[in-house]
Every structure is written in structure tokens, then in C-alpha cells.
Amino acid sequence: MPSRSESAIITYRALRMGVVAAASLLLASLALEVIRTHGLELTSISASFYSPVRNVFVGVLVATGMALVVIMGREQGEDEALNLAGMLAPTIGLLPTTVGPSAPGACQEGVAKCIPHATLVDVENNVSSLLVLGLVVLIGALVYVLRTYGTRPVRLRRMILPAALWLGSALLWLFAHELVLVHGHNLAAFFFFLLLAYVAHINAQDPPEGKTVLGLTPKAYHRGYRVISTAMTVTIVLTAVYDIAILLRWLPDAYPQWFFVAEAVLLLLFVAFWILQTAHFWRDGVPDTDDGDGQELGEDT
């Protein structure tokens, strides 16, 4: 029977590989939908919410979000970025992208894009439930931090960004409801991938030390993280510029499948990064992270 430390490492590996499995499930579902429709009819991966892929799309994002929050990053900045990305992932799934007026029963007259009325009740319930869960988790985390570490500023500061994200989202949901319904999905997806690119960038700063797996040298890991981070950032910027140009009517929406291709590239880059980092951490499991004042995670004060 494995020791407690061995069990922790095995659990850590399984959790990380579970994220890869979830992303692979989404890719397989998308591929089958493309085959079924005899071509790329989806204008984006997000648009798969309105296709037979919907259950897989939502389930994968919710599961991935929870895993990103649970998995600890090796650097304080990485852990915070993973937590924020984990909070945004379920939002991307439960708050769908908008559709145009050509979709049956989609938009009222004079409205360019919206969430179909038939779906709106589901969205209202799901997003509200997500905000309630977020509040419960934040309160639970605060109680845990206070009981375990007291009022140490280093610990409390790490809760500021998640709390600010939740508060900002709740206020927008309450007082700028229509704005959230129209732009919330795209903004959540944009910052989700930007945060993941930042995580890859953090890992590219210092080559890993010690023994490596997959036959890769420390420099090879460093180079891999750097290439993935750069590719993700370039793809995100190009997609954002193209989207803004279309919204401002500087460019015609002549290539609607561009967003599907861009999102697919980002998804594949995320899977590549996650596999690379999983191999990098394979021997160590959950990392020991210093919290900034001389004590490691898991130590009681």
C-alpha cells in the first residue's frame, strides 16, 4: 500500500491527467460533430453550446474549472492565475456565446446578437447558481485561512483577486445584466486563455532542475513553455483584434470559422502545455511552495 506522500503524488498525477482527458473528450465530440455535418458549420467552439456537443462542452469546462482551482501552482503568481482561470472556465460553459438573428427564435427585432429566449431561463439559473457557489467557496476559504494561518497578510492577500473577480461579476450580473449576456462569454474566454498563457510564461522563466522525464532536458522544457506561451499570446491578440475590427465594422465578417480555428488552436496549445507540465512535475507531485514568510503550505501556525 503506498505511503501518504506516494498517494498524494499519484492523486496529483491523476488529477492533472484528468484535465487532459476532459479536453480530449471535448476535441473528440467536436470532431464527431464536424463529421456528422459533413463540414465545419460551427463558427466557434463556443457555438457548440447550440449543437449536440453542448453537454460535453459545458461538462468539460465545469470539470476543468474545478481542477484548475484545486491544482496548486509552483509559483504564487501561477497558483493565483490558475485559481482565476478556474473561476472563469465554468462561466464560459454556463454563459453561452450569442447568436445572430438568423437563428430561429433568437433575437427580437432590431437586436443584432443575443442568447435565444428558449435558452435564457437556463442561463439565468445556471449563472446565478455559479455566483452563489462562488460566494460559499470564498467564505469557506476565508474561514479556513483565518483558522489555519490567522491574519497573516500574505495569506489574506491571495484572496483579494478571486474575491474581486466574484464581486465584479456579481455586480455586473445584478446591474448590467444585458451587457453580461451579450459580452460576458467572450470576455471570460479571453481572460481565461490569457491567464493560461501567463501560466505558461511563468514556467518559461526558469528551466526545471533535477531529473526530467520524457527524455527532455531542462532546456527543452524551458523552450517548450516559451514556444507555447508565445503561440497562445499571439493567437489571443490576433483573435481579439479581429473580433474588435468586426464589431467596429472595420472588416467584413467574411471568415466566420476563424474563431473556431483560433479556439481550437488555443485548446490544443493548452493541452500541449498541460502534458508538458505534467511530465515536468511527474516525479515531484504536489510542489512545496513557500508562502512568502518562511513557512510552507500545509504548516500550521
Backbone hydrogen bonds in HBPLUS format (Angstrom, degrees):
<---DONOR---> <-ACCEPTOR-->    atom                        ^
c    i                          cat <-CA-CA->   ^        H-A-AA   ^      H-
h    n   atom  resd res      DA  || num        DHA   H-A  angle D-A-AA Bond
n    s   type  num  typ     dist DA aas  dist angle  dist       angle   num
A0007-SER N   A0003-SER O   2.79 MM   4  6.02 156.3  1.84 153.8 160.9     1
A0008-ALA N   A0004-ARG O   2.94 MM   4  6.21 150.9  2.03 146.0 153.7     2
A0009-ILE N   A0005-SER O   3.07 MM   4  6.37 155.3  2.14 146.2 152.2     3
A0010-ILE N   A0006-GLU O   2.93 MM   4  6.16 163.0  1.96 152.0 156.7     4
A0011-THR N   A0007-SER O   2.85 MM   4  6.00 159.7  1.89 148.9 154.7     5
A0012-TYR N   A0008-ALA O   2.89 MM   4  6.04 155.7  1.95 144.2 151.2     6
A0013-ARG N   A0009-ILE O   2.92 MM   4  6.19 159.1  1.96 151.0 156.1     7
A0014-ALA N   A0010-ILE O   2.95 MM   4  6.18 163.6  1.98 148.8 153.5     8
A0015-LEU N   A0011-THR O   2.89 MM   4  6.08 157.0  1.94 150.7 156.9     9
A0016-ARG N   A0012-TYR O   3.05 MM   4  6.25 162.6  2.08 148.9 153.2    10
A0017-MET N   A0013-ARG O   2.91 MM   4  6.13 163.5  1.94 154.5 159.4    11
A0018-GLY N   A0014-ALA O   2.83 MM   4  5.95 135.5  2.03 138.0 150.7    12
A0019-VAL N   A0015-LEU O   3.31 MM   4  6.69 139.7  2.48 141.0 149.1    13
A0019-VAL N   A0016-ARG O   3.16 MM   3  5.37 130.7  2.41  99.5 111.1    14
A0020-VAL N   A0016-ARG O   3.42 MM   4  6.88 153.7  2.50 142.5 148.6    15
A0021-ALA N   A0017-MET O   2.88 MM   4  6.18 154.5  1.94 147.4 155.0    16
A0022-ALA N   A0018-GLY O   2.91 MM   4  6.13 152.4  1.99 144.6 151.6    17
A0023-ALA N   A0019-VAL O   3.03 MM   4  6.29 164.1  2.05 150.8 154.3    18
A0024-SER N   A0020-VAL O   2.90 MM   4  6.09 153.7  1.97 146.5 154.5    19
A0025-LEU N   A0021-ALA O   2.90 MM   4  6.13 144.6  2.03 142.9 152.4    20
A0026-LEU N   A0022-ALA O   3.15 MM   4  6.52 154.6  2.21 148.2 153.7    21
A0027-LEU N   A0023-ALA O   3.02 MM   4  6.33 159.4  2.07 148.5 154.2    22
A0028-ALA N   A0024-SER O   2.90 MM   4  6.10 157.9  1.95 148.5 154.2    23
A0029-SER N   A0025-LEU O   2.97 MM   4  6.18 159.6  2.02 148.7 154.2    24
A0030-LEU N   A0026-LEU O   2.95 MM   4  6.15 158.2  2.00 150.6 156.4    25
A0031-ALA N   A0027-LEU O   2.96 MM   4  6.15 158.6  2.00 146.9 152.9    26
A0032-LEU N   A0028-ALA O   2.99 MM   4  6.23 158.7  2.04 150.2 155.4    27
A0033-GLU N   A0029-SER O   3.07 MM   4  6.29 147.5  2.18 141.5 150.1    28
A0034-VAL N   A0030-LEU O   2.97 MM   4  6.28 154.5  2.04 151.1 157.7    29
A0035-ILE N   A0031-ALA O   3.00 MM   4  6.28 155.8  2.06 146.9 153.7    30
A0036-ARG N   A0032-LEU O   2.86 MM   4  6.05 154.3  1.93 142.1 149.6    31
A0037-THR N   A0033-GLU O   3.02 MM   4  6.20 153.8  2.09 147.1 152.6    32
A0039-GLY N   A0034-VAL O   3.08 MM   5  5.33 164.8  2.11 153.6 155.6    33
A0038-HIS N   A0035-ILE O   3.18 MM   3  5.03 156.8  2.24  99.6 106.3    34
A0047-ALA N   A0044-SER O   3.13 MM   3  5.13 129.1  2.40  93.6 106.4    35
A0048-SER N   A0045-ILE O   2.95 MM   3  5.36 156.4  2.01 109.6 117.4    36
A0049-PHE N   A0046-SER O   3.18 MM   3  6.06 166.7  2.20 121.3 123.9    37
A0050-TYR N   A0047-ALA O   3.04 MM   3  5.88 163.2  2.07 122.7 125.9    38
A0051-SER N   A0048-SER O   3.02 MM   3  4.90 150.4  2.11 113.5 111.3    39
A0054-ARG N   A0051-SER O   3.05 MM   3  5.72 170.6  2.06 127.0 128.7    40
A0056-VAL N   A0053-VAL O   3.05 MM   3  5.52 114.9  2.49 114.1 129.2    41
A0057-PHE N   A0053-VAL O   2.86 MM   4  5.95 167.9  1.88 162.1 166.0    42
A0058-VAL N   A0054-ARG O   2.94 MM   4  6.13 172.4  1.95 165.2 164.5    43
A0059-GLY N   A0055-ASN O   2.95 MM   4  5.93 162.8  1.98 144.1 149.7    44
A0060-VAL N   A0056-VAL O   2.84 MM   4  5.83 164.0  1.87 153.4 157.4    45
A0061-LEU N   A0057-PHE O   3.24 MM   4  6.38 162.0  2.28 144.0 148.7    46
A0062-VAL N   A0058-VAL O   3.00 MM   4  6.21 161.3  2.03 155.8 160.9    47
A0063-ALA N   A0059-GLY O   2.97 MM   4  6.08 168.1  1.99 150.2 154.0    48
A0064-THR N   A0060-VAL O   2.84 MM   4  5.90 159.9  1.88 147.8 154.2    49
A0065-GLY N   A0061-LEU O   2.91 MM   4  5.92 154.4  1.98 139.4 146.7    50
A0066-MET N   A0062-VAL O   3.13 MM   4  6.40 161.9  2.16 149.7 153.3    51
A0067-ALA N   A0063-ALA O   3.06 MM   4  6.29 155.0  2.13 145.0 152.2    52
A0068-LEU N   A0064-THR O   2.89 MM   4  6.13 157.1  1.95 153.5 159.1    53
A0069-VAL N   A0065-GLY O   3.16 MM   4  6.42 151.1  2.25 146.9 154.0    54
A0070-VAL N   A0066-MET O   3.06 MM   4  6.26 156.0  2.11 145.2 151.9    55
A0071-ILE N   A0067-ALA O   2.84 MM   4  5.95 164.1  1.87 157.0 160.6    56
A0078-GLU N   A0075-GLU O   3.03 MM   3  5.06 116.8  2.45  95.9 111.8    57
A0079-ASP N   A0075-GLU O   2.94 MM   4  6.25 161.0  1.97 160.4 164.8    58
A0080-GLU N   A0076-GLN O   3.08 MM   4  6.33 162.1  2.12 151.3 155.6    59
A0081-ALA N   A0077-GLY O   2.98 MM   4  6.13 156.3  2.04 143.3 150.1    60
A0082-LEU N   A0078-GLU O   2.90 MM   4  6.12 157.8  1.95 151.7 157.4    61
A0083-ASN N   A0079-ASP O   2.99 MM   4  6.21 152.5  2.07 143.8 151.5    62
A0084-LEU N   A0080-GLU O   2.99 MM   4  6.27 161.2  2.03 150.9 155.2    63
A0085-ALA N   A0081-ALA O   2.90 MM   4  6.08 162.4  1.93 149.0 154.5    64
A0086-GLY N   A0082-LEU O   2.81 MM   4  5.91 149.0  1.90 141.7 150.9    65
A0087-MET N   A0083-ASN O   2.99 MM   4  6.30 138.2  2.17 140.7 151.5    66
A0087-MET N   A0084-LEU O   3.14 MM   3  5.07 125.2  2.45  92.5 106.4    67
A0088-LEU N   A0084-LEU O   3.06 MM   4  6.36 144.6  2.18 144.3 153.9    68
A0089-ALA N   A0085-ALA O   2.97 MM   4  6.12 147.2  2.08 150.3 158.1    69
A0091-THR N   A0088-LEU O   3.02 MM   3  5.16 117.9  2.41 101.5 117.7    70
A0092-ILE N   A0088-LEU O   3.08 MM   4  6.45 147.8  2.18 155.3 164.6    71
A0092-ILE N   A0089-ALA O   3.14 MM   3  5.28 122.6  2.49  99.8 113.2    72
A0093-GLY N   A0089-ALA O   3.37 MM   4  6.77 148.8  2.47 145.5 153.3    73
A0094-LEU N   A0090-PRO O   2.84 MM   4  6.02 162.3  1.87 156.9 161.8    74
A0095-LEU N   A0091-THR O   2.84 MM   4  5.48 147.6  1.94 143.6 149.4    75
A0099-VAL N   A0114-CYS O   2.81 MM  15  5.58 166.3  1.83 151.1 148.8    76
A0114-CYS N   A0099-VAL O   3.02 MM  15  5.58 155.2  2.08 149.7 154.7    77
A0103-ALA N   A0100-GLY O   3.31 MM   3  6.12 162.6  2.35 119.7 123.3    78
A0106-ALA N   A0103-ALA O   3.07 MM   3  5.26 146.6  2.19 140.9 132.9    79
A0111-VAL N   A0108-GLN O   3.09 MM   3  5.63 160.0  2.13 139.8 139.3    80
A0119-THR N   A0116-PRO O   2.95 MM   3  5.41 142.5  2.10 110.7 121.5    81
A0120-LEU N   A0116-PRO O   3.11 MM   4  6.26 129.7  2.38 144.5 158.8    82
A0120-LEU N   A0117-HIS O   3.18 MM   3  5.00 136.7  2.38  94.2 106.2    83
A0123-VAL N   A0119-THR O   3.08 MM   4  6.37 160.8  2.11 154.4 160.3    84
A0124-GLU N   A0120-LEU O   2.89 MM   4  6.10 164.5  1.91 155.2 158.9    85
A0125-ASN N   A0121-VAL O   3.14 MM   4  6.33 164.4  2.17 148.5 152.0    86
A0126-ASN N   A0122-ASP O   2.88 MM   4  6.06 169.1  1.89 156.5 159.9    87
A0127-VAL N   A0123-VAL O   2.93 MM   4  5.90 174.9  1.93 157.5 159.1    88
A0128-SER N   A0124-GLU O   3.18 MM   4  6.05 156.9  2.24 137.5 144.6    89
A0129-SER N   A0125-ASN O   2.94 MM   4  6.08 156.0  2.00 145.9 153.0    90
A0130-LEU N   A0126-ASN O   2.94 MM   4  6.18 148.6  2.04 143.4 152.4    91
A0131-LEU N   A0127-VAL O   3.01 MM   4  6.32 151.0  2.09 148.1 155.0    92
A0132-VAL N   A0128-SER O   3.01 MM   4  6.33 154.5  2.08 148.1 155.2    93
A0133-LEU N   A0129-SER O   2.92 MM   4  6.18 162.4  1.96 150.3 154.9    94
A0134-GLY N   A0130-LEU O   2.89 MM   4  6.09 156.5  1.95 143.8 150.8    95
A0135-LEU N   A0131-LEU O   3.02 MM   4  6.28 153.9  2.09 146.4 152.1    96
A0136-VAL N   A0132-VAL O   3.06 MM   4  6.37 161.4  2.10 151.7 156.6    97
A0137-VAL N   A0133-LEU O   2.89 MM   4  6.13 162.9  1.92 157.9 162.4    98
A0138-LEU N   A0134-GLY O   2.95 MM   4  6.11 160.9  1.99 147.7 153.1    99
A0139-ILE N   A0135-LEU O   2.98 MM   4  6.17 162.8  2.01 151.2 155.6   100
A0140-GLY N   A0136-VAL O   2.91 MM   4  6.10 161.8  1.94 148.2 153.8   101
A0141-ALA N   A0137-VAL O   2.78 MM   4  5.98 156.8  1.83 150.6 157.2   102
A0142-LEU N   A0138-LEU O   2.91 MM   4  6.11 155.6  1.97 146.1 152.7   103
A0143-VAL N   A0139-ILE O   2.96 MM   4  6.21 162.2  1.99 152.4 156.8   104
A0144-TYR N   A0140-GLY O   2.95 MM   4  6.16 159.1  2.00 146.9 153.0   105
A0145-VAL N   A0141-ALA O   2.89 MM   4  6.11 163.6  1.92 151.2 155.3   106
A0146-LEU N   A0142-LEU O   2.96 MM   4  6.13 166.5  1.98 153.1 156.7   107
A0147-ARG N   A0143-VAL O   2.94 MM   4  6.06 158.6  1.98 149.1 155.1   108
A0148-THR N   A0144-TYR O   2.85 MM   4  5.87 150.6  1.94 148.7 157.0   109
A0149-TYR N   A0145-VAL O   2.75 MM   4  5.42 160.4  1.79 144.8 151.8   110
A0150-GLY N   A0146-LEU O   3.03 MM   4  4.31 131.5  2.28 107.9 116.2   111
A0155-ARG N   A0152-ARG O   3.11 MM   3  5.70 127.2  2.40 114.9 125.8   112
A0156-LEU N   A0152-ARG O   3.27 MM   4  6.58 163.8  2.30 153.2 158.0   113
A0157-ARG N   A0153-PRO O   2.80 MM   4  5.86 157.1  1.85 155.6 161.0   114
A0159-MET N   A0156-LEU O   3.06 MM   3  5.46 159.2  2.10 110.4 117.1   115
A0160-ILE N   A0157-ARG O   3.09 MM   3  5.35 162.5  2.12 110.1 115.7   116
A0163-ALA N   A0159-MET O   3.06 MM   4  6.05 157.8  2.11 145.0 152.0   117
A0164-ALA N   A0160-ILE O   2.80 MM   4  5.97 153.2  1.87 151.1 159.5   118
A0165-LEU N   A0161-LEU O   2.86 MM   4  6.06 157.6  1.91 154.1 159.9   119
A0166-TRP N   A0162-PRO O   2.98 MM   4  6.22 161.4  2.01 147.7 152.5   120
A0167-LEU N   A0163-ALA O   2.89 MM   4  6.05 167.1  1.90 150.1 154.1   121
A0168-GLY N   A0164-ALA O   2.87 MM   4  5.93 166.2  1.89 149.0 153.2   122
A0169-SER N   A0165-LEU O   3.00 MM   4  6.07 158.8  2.05 144.1 150.3   123
A0170-ALA N   A0166-TRP O   2.86 MM   4  6.06 160.8  1.90 154.1 159.5   124
A0171-LEU N   A0167-LEU O   2.95 MM   4  6.13 163.6  1.98 152.3 156.4   125
A0172-LEU N   A0168-GLY O   3.04 MM   4  6.18 161.4  2.08 146.7 151.9   126
A0173-TRP N   A0169-SER O   2.91 MM   4  6.04 155.2  1.97 146.2 153.7   127
A0174-LEU N   A0170-ALA O   2.98 MM   4  6.17 145.4  2.10 143.8 152.6   128
A0175-PHE N   A0171-LEU O   2.83 MM   4  5.90 163.8  1.86 153.7 158.2   129
A0176-ALA N   A0172-LEU O   2.74 MM   4  4.71 144.6  1.86 129.4 135.0   130
A0180-VAL N   A0176-ALA O   3.06 MM   4  6.40 153.8  2.13 155.0 162.8   131
A0181-LEU N   A0177-HIS O   3.02 MM   4  6.35 159.4  2.06 153.0 158.9   132
A0182-VAL N   A0178-GLU O   3.03 MM   4  6.23 148.9  2.13 147.1 154.5   133
A0183-HIS N   A0179-LEU O   2.90 MM   4  5.95 167.1  1.92 152.3 156.5   134
A0184-GLY N   A0180-VAL O   2.66 MM   4  4.37 142.2  1.80 126.1 133.4   135
A0187-LEU N   A0183-HIS O   3.11 MM   4  6.25 165.4  2.13 160.0 164.4   136
A0188-ALA N   A0184-GLY O   2.95 MM   4  6.07 162.6  1.98 151.2 156.3   137
A0189-ALA N   A0185-HIS O   2.93 MM   4  6.16 163.2  1.96 155.8 160.4   138
A0190-PHE N   A0186-ASN O   2.91 MM   4  6.04 157.3  1.96 145.8 152.4   139
A0191-PHE N   A0187-LEU O   3.06 MM   4  6.27 173.0  2.06 155.9 156.2   140
A0192-PHE N   A0188-ALA O   2.90 MM   4  5.93 145.3  2.02 142.6 153.2   141
A0193-PHE N   A0189-ALA O   3.13 MM   4  6.31 171.2  2.13 153.0 153.0   142
A0194-LEU N   A0190-PHE O   3.03 MM   4  6.17 150.5  2.12 142.5 151.8   143
A0195-LEU N   A0191-PHE O   2.91 MM   4  5.95 154.4  1.97 142.1 147.5   144
A0196-LEU N   A0192-PHE O   3.14 MM   4  6.46 152.3  2.22 142.9 150.4   145
A0197-ALA N   A0193-PHE O   2.90 MM   4  6.13 152.3  1.98 145.9 153.4   146
A0198-TYR N   A0194-LEU O   2.97 MM   4  6.23 146.4  2.09 140.5 149.9   147
A0199-VAL N   A0195-LEU O   2.93 MM   4  6.28 147.3  2.04 143.7 152.5   148
A0200-ALA N   A0196-LEU O   3.01 MM   4  6.33 158.0  2.06 147.5 152.7   149
A0201-HIS N   A0197-ALA O   2.91 MM   4  6.16 147.6  2.02 140.1 149.9   150
A0202-ILE N   A0198-TYR O   2.88 MM   4  6.20 153.0  1.95 150.0 156.3   151
A0203-ASN N   A0199-VAL O   3.14 MM   4  6.45 158.6  2.19 148.2 153.0   152
A0204-ALA N   A0200-ALA O   3.07 MM   4  6.30 129.2  2.34 137.1 150.8   153
A0204-ALA N   A0201-HIS O   3.04 MM   3  5.00 132.3  2.28  94.7 108.4   154
A0205-GLN N   A0202-ILE O   3.21 MM   3  5.49 157.9  2.26 106.2 112.9   155
A0216-LEU N   A0213-VAL O   3.35 MM   3  6.17 176.1  2.35 120.3 121.4   156
A0220-ALA N   A0217-THR O   2.96 MM   3  5.09 123.9  2.28 100.1 115.1   157
A0221-TYR N   A0217-THR O   3.14 MM   4  6.59 153.2  2.21 155.5 162.3   158
A0222-HIS N   A0218-PRO O   3.02 MM   4  6.29 164.9  2.05 150.4 154.7   159
A0223-ARG N   A0219-LYS O   2.85 MM   4  6.04 159.5  1.89 146.7 152.1   160
A0224-GLY N   A0220-ALA O   2.90 MM   4  6.04 154.2  1.96 143.5 150.9   161
A0225-TYR N   A0221-TYR O   2.92 MM   4  6.20 165.8  1.94 160.3 162.3   162
A0226-ARG N   A0222-HIS O   3.09 MM   4  6.27 159.7  2.13 146.5 152.4   163
A0227-VAL N   A0223-ARG O   2.96 MM   4  6.15 162.1  1.99 151.4 155.6   164
A0228-ILE N   A0224-GLY O   3.03 MM   4  6.19 168.1  2.05 152.9 156.2   165
A0229-SER N   A0225-TYR O   2.89 MM   4  6.00 164.7  1.91 151.0 155.8   166
A0230-THR N   A0226-ARG O   2.96 MM   4  6.08 165.2  1.99 148.8 153.0   167
A0231-ALA N   A0227-VAL O   2.93 MM   4  6.06 163.4  1.95 149.9 155.0   168
A0232-MET N   A0228-ILE O   2.91 MM   4  6.05 160.4  1.95 151.5 156.7   169
A0233-THR N   A0229-SER O   3.00 MM   4  6.16 163.3  2.03 149.4 154.1   170
A0234-VAL N   A0230-THR O   2.95 MM   4  6.12 167.4  1.97 154.5 157.8   171
A0235-THR N   A0231-ALA O   3.02 MM   4  6.12 163.1  2.05 145.4 150.4   172
A0236-ILE N   A0232-MET O   2.93 MM   4  6.10 160.8  1.96 150.8 156.1   173
A0237-VAL N   A0233-THR O   2.95 MM   4  6.15 166.5  1.97 153.6 157.0   174
A0238-LEU N   A0234-VAL O   2.96 MM   4  6.10 169.7  1.97 154.1 157.1   175
A0239-THR N   A0235-THR O   2.98 MM   4  6.06 160.0  2.02 146.3 152.2   176
A0240-ALA N   A0236-ILE O   2.90 MM   4  6.08 160.1  1.94 150.1 155.8   177
A0241-VAL N   A0237-VAL O   2.91 MM   4  6.10 164.4  1.94 154.8 158.8   178
A0242-TYR N   A0238-LEU O   2.95 MM   4  6.08 161.5  1.98 146.8 152.3   179
A0243-ASP N   A0239-THR O   2.88 MM   4  6.02 158.2  1.92 147.9 154.2   180
A0244-ILE N   A0240-ALA O   2.95 MM   4  6.13 163.3  1.98 150.2 154.5   181
A0245-ALA N   A0241-VAL O   2.92 MM   4  6.06 157.8  1.97 147.2 153.8   182
A0246-ILE N   A0242-TYR O   3.03 MM   4  6.26 146.9  2.14 143.8 151.9   183
A0247-LEU N   A0243-ASP O   2.96 MM   4  6.25 160.9  2.00 149.8 155.3   184
A0248-LEU N   A0244-ILE O   2.92 MM   4  6.12 153.9  1.99 151.2 157.7   185
A0250-TRP N   A0245-ALA O   2.71 MM   5  4.97 148.5  1.81 160.1 162.2   186
A0251-LEU N   A0245-ALA O   3.29 MM   6  5.61 147.5  2.40 119.7 118.7   187
A0249-ARG N   A0246-ILE O   2.98 MM   3  4.76 152.1  2.06  98.5 106.9   188
A0258-TRP N   A0255-TYR O   3.01 MM   3  5.62 164.8  2.03 120.9 125.3   189
A0260-PHE N   A0257-GLN O   3.07 MM   3  5.19 120.5  2.44  99.0 113.9   190
A0261-VAL N   A0257-GLN O   3.06 MM   4  6.42 165.0  2.09 159.7 162.7   191
A0262-ALA N   A0258-TRP O   2.85 MM   4  6.10 163.7  1.88 154.1 159.0   192
A0263-GLU N   A0259-PHE O   2.89 MM   4  5.97 165.0  1.91 146.1 150.4   193
A0264-ALA N   A0260-PHE O   2.86 MM   4  6.01 153.1  1.94 147.1 155.3   194
A0265-VAL N   A0261-VAL O   2.91 MM   4  6.14 154.8  1.97 149.2 155.8   195
A0266-LEU N   A0262-ALA O   2.97 MM   4  6.26 160.5  2.01 149.2 154.3   196
A0267-LEU N   A0263-GLU O   2.87 MM   4  6.04 153.8  1.94 145.3 152.8   197
A0268-LEU N   A0264-ALA O   2.94 MM   4  6.13 160.7  1.98 148.7 153.5   198
A0269-LEU N   A0265-VAL O   2.88 MM   4  6.09 154.7  1.94 148.5 156.1   199
A0270-PHE N   A0266-LEU O   2.89 MM   4  6.08 152.3  1.97 144.0 151.5   200
A0271-VAL N   A0267-LEU O   2.99 MM   4  6.29 158.4  2.04 147.8 153.2   201
A0272-ALA N   A0268-LEU O   2.89 MM   4  6.13 158.2  1.94 146.8 153.1   202
A0273-PHE N   A0269-LEU O   2.86 MM   4  6.09 160.7  1.90 149.0 154.1   203
A0274-TRP N   A0270-PHE O   2.86 MM   4  6.05 162.1  1.89 151.0 156.4   204
A0275-ILE N   A0271-VAL O   2.93 MM   4  6.12 159.7  1.98 151.7 156.4   205
A0276-LEU N   A0272-ALA O   2.99 MM   4  6.15 162.5  2.03 147.4 152.7   206
A0277-GLN N   A0273-PHE O   2.82 MM   4  6.04 164.4  1.85 156.7 160.7   207
A0278-THR N   A0274-TRP O   2.86 MM   4  5.93 149.6  1.96 140.5 149.5   208
A0279-ALA N   A0275-ILE O   2.96 MM   4  6.22 156.7  2.02 148.4 153.9   209
A0280-HIS N   A0276-LEU O   2.96 MM   4  6.19 151.8  2.04 142.0 150.6   210
A0281-PHE N   A0277-GLN O   2.90 MM   4  6.13 151.3  1.98 148.4 154.5   211
A0282-TRP N   A0279-ALA O   3.26 MM   3  4.89 159.0  2.31  97.2 103.1   212
A0285-GLY N   A0281-PHE O   2.95 MM   4  5.74 161.5  1.98 167.4 166.8   213
A0297-LEU N   A0289-THR O   3.32 MM   8  6.05 146.0  2.44 151.4 160.1   214
A0291-ASP N   A0295-GLN O   3.20 MM   4  6.14 174.7  2.20 163.7 164.3   215
A0299-GLU N   A0296-GLU O   3.12 MM   3  5.87 161.8  2.15 140.9 142.0   216
